[in-house]
Amino acid sequence: MTHPISTERELAGRVAFVVGGSSGIGWHAAVLLARRGARVAIVADRDVEAAVARAAEAGVELMGVGGDASNYAFMAEAAARVGARLGRITIAVNSVAIHPYANAGDTTEAVWDRVMAVNVKSVFLTAHHTIPQMLAAGGGAIVNVSSIQATACQRDVSAYTTSKAAILGFTRSLAVDYTGRGIRANAVSPGAIRTPLLDLSVAKFGGGRPAEEVFADWGRGMPAGRIGEPGEVAQMIAFLAGPRASYCSGGEYVVDGATVVKSGV
């Protein structure tokens, strides 16, 4: 007979490297991983000190590293710094993204290249610079944040949806290459979640109405009747990073309140 694994301190002894961890899903994931016992570093290009301070107010200690996650040299240095200070990295989470709105005809080359650098190259660099530490530690877990728009996109998201689909393919490749070497790789695809990215959508499509009013309207059109919360996505990330997901690798885990599977007919 098996016994359920308690989530309390289940990540004790693990070191987590959370890219895009200064806000939204990434910050909530970092805090939850720390509460479950991991030593956690967040990596972001802005608001790192404020994010660390918010976590401290919530009783959680985070290490902060500021810089551009699409820069090879910076990510190499960031992973090395975290490994030297906290120990070998055994959990890597990438939740960084930008979300410009434009179709293929209107998207400029500069915007396309920037989206691919921030949303896709950063995911590659996160894995590239943490895998050696995971192998040296005897294994680990990689969780990449994609989106339901990787498979069911809205209008005018050409670069964004392409980048999120690329994350799914890259995650599957990681799983095939490294699961047998002790490193699991999975992707989480959130739906509409109350994050800074969704705030930008409200500003663009909300008609100047208060955000809460817009969120309520959008939520009524979803099977769950509401917009999701970043902490709900963080729960899935923490699960996939931990021992209860020991046979999960190569998967996409949708957290969207049944939005994608709802028929429009």
GISUL-V921924 format. One record per residue. N is the residue number from 1. PHI is phi in whole degrees, 0 to 359 (none if undefined). OMEGA is omega in whole degrees, 0 to 359 (* if undefined). BURIAL is + if it has 16 or more other C-alpha atoms within 10 Angstrom, else -. Layout:
N PHI OMEGA BURIAL
N PHI OMEGA BURIAL
//
This chain:
1 none 178 -
2 268 180 -
3 242 181 -
4 297 179 -
5 272 177 -
6 290 178 -
7 284 182 -
8 294 178 -
9 61 182 -
10 291 180 +
11 255 178 +
12 303 181 -
13 89 178 -
14 270 175 +
15 239 184 +
16 249 181 +
17 242 188 +
18 250 181 +
19 269 188 +
20 80 188 +
21 266 182 +
22 268 180 +
23 201 172 +
24 57 183 +
25 299 182 +
26 299 180 +
27 294 179 +
28 297 177 +
29 295 180 +
30 299 181 +
31 296 181 +
32 293 178 +
33 300 179 +
34 294 179 +
35 295 177 +
36 268 170 +
37 109 182 +
38 283 167 +
39 271 194 +
40 236 171 +
41 242 174 +
42 253 180 +
43 236 179 +
44 199 181 +
45 266 179 +
46 201 173 +
47 59 183 -
48 293 181 +
49 298 179 +
50 295 179 -
51 293 177 +
52 296 180 +
53 294 178 +
54 298 178 +
55 295 179 +
56 298 177 -
57 297 178 -
58 271 177 -
59 84 183 -
60 236 178 +
61 261 176 +
62 235 169 +
63 267 180 +
64 247 177 +
65 229 184 +
66 259 177 +
67 165 185 -
68 272 183 +
69 290 177 +
70 266 181 +
71 261 186 -
72 301 184 +
73 296 179 -
74 297 182 +
75 293 175 +
76 298 180 +
77 294 182 -
78 298 180 +
79 296 179 +
80 295 180 +
81 297 180 -
82 295 179 +
83 298 181 +
84 290 184 -
85 272 187 -
86 256 186 +
87 112 183 +
88 301 180 +
89 290 178 +
90 236 175 +
91 227 176 +
92 234 178 +
93 237 174 +
94 241 182 +
95 231 182 +
96 271 179 +
97 195 167 +
98 238 191 -
99 218 175 +
100 285 179 +
101 252 175 +
102 183 173 +
103 275 185 -
104 296 180 -
105 291 184 -
106 262 180 -
107 288 179 +
108 280 178 -
109 299 181 -
110 296 179 -
111 294 179 -
112 303 182 +
113 296 180 -
114 291 178 +
115 298 180 +
116 294 179 +
117 291 184 +
118 288 189 +
119 274 185 +
120 246 181 +
121 301 180 +
122 298 179 +
123 292 175 +
124 300 183 +
125 294 177 +
126 301 179 +
127 292 184 +
128 303 186 -
129 267 177 +
130 255 181 +
131 304 179 +
132 302 178 -
133 292 178 +
134 296 179 +
135 298 179 +
136 294 180 -
137 275 180 -
138 97 177 -
139 144 181 +
140 179 181 +
141 218 176 +
142 244 177 +
143 233 179 +
144 253 181 +
145 268 176 +
146 261 180 +
147 191 173 +
148 296 178 +
149 286 171 +
150 291 183 +
151 234 182 -
152 217 190 -
153 268 174 -
154 269 177 -
155 285 170 -
156 60 176 +
157 229 189 +
158 307 183 +
159 289 183 +
160 298 183 +
161 295 177 +
162 296 180 +
163 295 182 +
164 287 174 +
165 293 178 +
166 299 179 +
167 298 178 +
168 297 179 +
169 296 180 -
170 296 180 +
171 296 178 +
172 298 178 +
173 298 177 -
174 302 183 +
175 297 180 +
176 295 184 -
177 284 193 -
178 238 181 +
179 301 179 +
180 291 178 -
181 253 173 -
182 94 180 +
183 246 176 +
184 271 178 +
185 225 180 +
186 219 177 +
187 239 174 +
188 246 180 +
189 244 179 +
190 283 169 +
191 267 179 +
192 285 184 +
193 236 182 +
194 286 180 +
195 227 175 -
196 304 177 -
197 296 179 -
198 290 175 +
199 300 177 +
200 295 177 -
201 295 177 -
202 298 180 +
203 297 183 -
204 277 189 -
205 247 187 -
206 277 178 +
207 64 179 -
208 79 180 -
209 283 176 -
210 301 183 -
211 303 182 -
212 298 179 -
213 293 180 -
214 294 179 +
215 302 180 +
216 296 179 -
217 297 180 -
218 298 181 +
219 297 181 +
220 295 179 -
221 272 182 -
222 250 181 +
223 305 181 -
224 283 179 -
225 78 182 -
226 197 171 +
227 282 179 +
228 281 179 +
229 252 181 +
230 301 179 +
231 296 178 +
232 289 175 +
233 289 179 +
234 301 178 +
235 299 179 +
236 292 179 +
237 299 181 +
238 296 177 +
239 299 182 +
240 293 179 +
241 280 190 +
242 253 186 +
243 291 179 -
244 290 179 -
245 256 188 -
246 298 179 -
247 248 178 -
248 259 176 +
249 203 180 +
250 88 185 +
251 262 170 +
252 246 184 +
253 245 186 +
254 274 178 +
255 234 188 +
256 216 179 +
257 61 177 +
258 71 182 -
259 297 185 +
260 291 185 +
261 277 178 -
262 291 179 -
263 280 176 -
264 273 183 -
265 285 * -
//
